């Protein structure tokens, strides 16, 4: 039975309603009540989180579950098996799409071209310094028992411009492509960037949990042990990734991470 207000007492919040599912009340609200309320939320804007691997997205997804009804679109492990596409035409402002979109044929602009309509959707992402990202990915492969190069140095030479490949962009088009993103934060300033995004879109500030951490920051032993020659060669092999990262840094420090056309 629903709780009834007691005269002279505060009216119970929707999260205080009892349930018989065994869920805690917060989870019950998220799973049962919020989807019902979402049907009455405005149609626009809906949100899209472009989750670039090894840029802190697993932690961010926990925050997004508090902000939105999170609709995910991730492939199965390292396979090319994707779930059925989400029907983003039915999304409301209470919903957010999340996925890596990292394979050719499945990039965000290929799988969901309609989300690049700024009147309906706001795309956001976080990006990481390219060498830090690749070191983290190497550590992650080992932790998951996946095949990887015998050494970090060899791993760094296996693939060039990983960030560009995830985005599906080249030297000529990465700037206009990224300009369509409502917000791009930096993994090195994660909490600050998240707070900026929260303030702009009217969401509560939430402290980021730490999940799926595969590599410390630039003071890590692995990075310290890399020679200047290895680091220099990596930068030369990944000039496009560094151009993308520098462009995102410039945007973050000059405009808070928001597109110049982003609505306040």
C-alpha distance (Angstrom), angle and dihedral (degrees) to the residues before:
residue distance angle dihedral
X1 . . .
X2 3.79 . .
X3 3.78 117.4 .
X4 3.77 114.0 -105.3
X5 3.79 123.0 -145.5
X6 3.78 113.2 -101.2
X7 3.81 115.0 -137.5
X8 3.79 110.4 -102.8
X9 3.81 93.3 17.6
X10 3.76 133.8 95.9
X11 3.76 116.2 -87.7
X12 3.81 109.1 -109.1
X13 3.79 117.2 -107.6
X14 3.76 120.8 -118.4
X15 3.81 89.8 -106.4
X16 3.83 90.5 59.4
X17 3.79 94.2 64.3
X18 3.80 112.3 116.0
X19 3.79 122.1 -120.9
X20 3.77 137.2 -168.6
X21 3.81 97.6 -141.8
X22 3.79 97.1 88.9
X23 3.82 90.9 -118.2
X24 3.76 119.6 132.8
X25 3.78 111.1 -108.2
X26 3.79 95.3 -106.3
X27 3.79 92.0 53.5
X28 3.79 90.9 43.6
X29 3.78 90.3 55.2
X30 3.82 91.4 47.5
X31 3.79 95.2 46.9
X32 3.80 103.1 35.0
X33 3.80 112.7 17.5
X34 3.80 104.6 34.7
X35 3.84 95.4 56.1
X36 3.80 88.1 56.4
X37 3.80 92.6 49.1
X38 3.81 90.6 46.1
X39 3.78 90.6 68.0
X40 3.81 87.8 70.0
X41 3.79 95.8 45.5
X42 3.82 117.6 108.0
X43 3.78 116.3 -83.9
X44 3.78 93.1 -127.6
X45 2.89 141.1 90.0
X46 3.79 104.2 25.0
X47 3.79 117.9 -179.9
X48 3.81 136.6 -125.9
X49 3.79 123.9 -165.0
X50 3.81 110.6 -157.9
X51 3.80 98.9 -155.5
X52 3.81 107.0 -154.9
X53 3.84 105.5 -161.6
X54 3.81 118.0 -103.8
X55 3.80 94.0 13.3
X56 3.80 98.0 108.4
X57 3.79 97.0 -87.0
X58 3.80 97.0 137.0
X59 3.80 90.2 61.1
X60 3.78 91.4 44.1
X61 3.80 91.5 52.8
X62 3.81 88.9 63.4
X63 3.80 88.7 57.2
X64 3.80 92.2 45.3
X65 3.80 89.9 55.4
X66 3.80 87.0 61.4
X67 3.79 92.7 47.4
X68 3.80 101.8 39.6
X69 3.75 147.3 7.7
X70 3.79 95.6 -92.8
X71 3.81 116.5 -139.4
X72 3.81 110.7 -167.8
X73 3.80 131.5 -155.7
X74 3.83 109.3 -178.5
X75 3.78 127.3 147.2
X76 3.80 119.2 -116.1
X77 3.80 107.6 -90.0
X78 3.81 111.1 -63.4
X79 3.81 92.9 -24.7
X80 3.78 128.2 103.1
X81 3.80 91.2 -119.7
X82 3.79 109.8 124.1
X83 3.79 127.4 -176.9
X84 3.81 119.4 -116.7
X85 3.77 111.6 -70.7
X86 3.78 118.7 -93.4
X87 3.78 114.2 -112.1
X88 3.79 95.8 -121.5
X89 3.82 91.2 175.0
X90 3.81 86.4 75.7
X91 3.80 95.5 48.2
X92 3.79 120.1 122.9
X93 3.79 127.7 -158.0
X94 3.81 89.6 -94.1
X95 3.82 90.2 65.2
X96 3.79 132.5 80.6
X97 3.80 129.2 -170.0
X98 3.82 116.4 -143.0
X99 3.80 130.1 -172.2
X100 3.81 146.5 125.9
X101 3.83 96.7 -119.4
X102 3.80 86.9 -171.1
X103 3.82 105.1 143.2
X104 3.78 128.7 83.4
X105 3.77 108.6 -96.4
X106 3.80 90.3 23.7
X107 3.81 101.3 63.6
X108 3.78 114.6 133.3
X109 3.80 93.8 -104.5
X110 3.82 89.8 49.2
X111 3.78 99.7 43.9
X112 3.81 98.1 37.1
X113 3.82 108.6 16.3
X114 3.81 89.8 158.5
X115 3.83 92.7 69.0
X116 3.80 89.5 71.7
X117 3.79 88.8 76.7
X118 3.84 101.4 106.4
X119 3.78 91.5 -160.3
X120 3.82 89.9 64.2
X121 3.80 107.6 24.4
X122 3.78 141.6 37.2
X123 3.80 115.6 -155.4
X124 3.79 118.9 -159.3
X125 3.79 136.5 174.7
X126 3.80 145.6 163.4
X127 3.79 124.3 -128.1
X128 3.79 133.6 -160.1
X129 3.81 136.4 -149.1
X130 3.83 102.9 -86.2
X131 3.81 98.7 -124.7
X132 3.80 91.9 46.6
X133 3.79 89.5 50.2
X134 3.81 93.8 51.0
X135 3.80 92.5 46.8
X136 3.78 90.1 50.4
X137 3.79 91.0 48.8
X138 3.81 91.0 52.0
X139 3.79 90.3 52.3
X140 3.79 90.9 46.6
X141 3.81 92.6 53.4
X142 3.79 89.6 54.1
X143 3.78 93.1 47.5
X144 3.81 90.6 51.6
X145 3.81 93.7 46.5
X146 3.80 93.1 -116.6
X147 3.79 124.2 150.2
X148 3.78 112.3 -91.9
X149 3.80 141.3 159.1
X150 3.79 118.4 -71.5
X151 3.80 92.0 -114.2
X152 3.78 139.3 22.7
X153 3.79 90.0 -117.7
X154 3.81 91.0 56.0
X155 3.81 90.7 46.3
X156 3.79 91.1 54.3
X157 3.81 89.9 57.9
X158 3.81 95.9 48.0
X159 3.78 99.6 78.8
X160 3.78 133.3 21.1
X161 3.79 129.3 -150.0
X162 3.80 96.7 3.7
X163 3.82 94.3 172.4
X164 3.80 91.4 53.5
X165 3.80 90.1 49.8
X166 3.81 91.4 52.2
X167 3.79 91.4 49.6
X168 3.79 92.6 41.8
X169 3.82 93.8 -130.9
X170 3.80 138.4 129.6
X171 3.78 137.3 -154.4
X172 3.79 93.5 -83.4
X173 3.79 100.2 48.2
X174 3.81 109.6 29.0
X175 3.80 95.3 95.1
X176 3.84 98.1 52.7
X177 3.80 88.5 41.1
X178 3.81 94.2 53.8
X179 3.79 91.1 42.5
X180 3.81 86.1 70.2
X181 3.82 90.6 63.6
X182 3.80 112.9 97.3
X183 3.82 92.7 -147.2
X184 3.80 136.4 5.5
X185 3.79 117.9 -174.7
X186 3.79 131.6 -170.3
X187 3.79 121.3 -114.8
X188 3.81 87.9 -141.2
X189 3.83 88.9 60.9
X190 3.78 96.9 33.3
X191 3.79 102.7 143.9
X192 3.79 92.7 41.8
X193 3.79 91.5 49.8
X194 3.78 92.6 46.4
X195 3.80 90.2 51.3
X196 3.81 90.2 51.4
X197 3.79 91.2 51.1
X198 3.81 91.8 46.8
X199 3.79 91.6 51.7
X200 3.79 93.3 48.8
X201 3.82 96.9 49.1
X202 3.81 97.1 36.8
X203 3.81 100.5 -109.0
X204 3.81 128.2 138.5
X205 3.79 118.5 -95.5
X206 3.81 108.4 -110.0
X207 3.79 127.0 -174.9
X208 3.78 111.0 -117.2
X209 3.80 115.5 -113.4
X210 3.80 115.8 -136.8
X211 3.78 110.8 -118.0
X212 3.79 137.1 158.5
X213 3.80 93.5 6.8
X214 3.79 107.9 175.3
X215 3.77 101.1 166.1
X216 3.81 137.9 20.4
X217 3.77 121.3 -126.8
X218 3.80 127.4 -84.1
X219 3.81 93.1 -56.9
X220 3.82 90.2 66.2
X221 3.83 117.4 127.0
X222 3.81 90.6 -119.7
X223 3.81 93.0 58.0
X224 3.78 93.5 42.2
X225 3.83 89.4 54.5
X226 3.80 93.5 52.9
X227 3.78 111.5 101.2
X228 3.78 122.0 -124.5
X229 3.80 87.7 -113.7
X230 3.82 92.4 56.7
X231 3.80 92.1 47.5
X232 3.80 91.9 46.9
X233 3.80 91.9 49.5
X234 3.81 90.8 49.0
X235 3.79 90.9 53.1
X236 3.82 91.0 49.1
X237 3.82 91.1 50.2
X238 3.81 92.4 48.1
X239 3.78 104.2 42.8
X240 3.81 92.3 136.5
X241 3.80 93.2 53.0
X242 3.80 90.1 50.1
X243 3.80 90.7 48.4
X244 3.80 88.7 53.0
X245 3.80 92.7 46.1
X246 3.82 93.1 46.8
X247 3.80 90.1 49.7
X248 3.81 90.9 51.6
X249 3.81 90.9 47.0
X250 3.79 90.9 51.5
X251 3.78 90.8 49.6
X252 3.82 91.9 47.3
X253 3.80 96.2 50.1
X254 3.80 95.3 39.8
X255 3.78 101.4 39.0
X256 3.80 105.6 15.7
X257 3.80 92.1 -103.9
X258 3.79 94.0 -64.2
X259 3.76 126.1 123.3
X260 3.76 112.8 -105.3
X261 3.77 89.1 -117.3
X262 3.83 94.8 48.3
X263 3.78 113.0 126.8
X264 3.78 118.0 -119.0
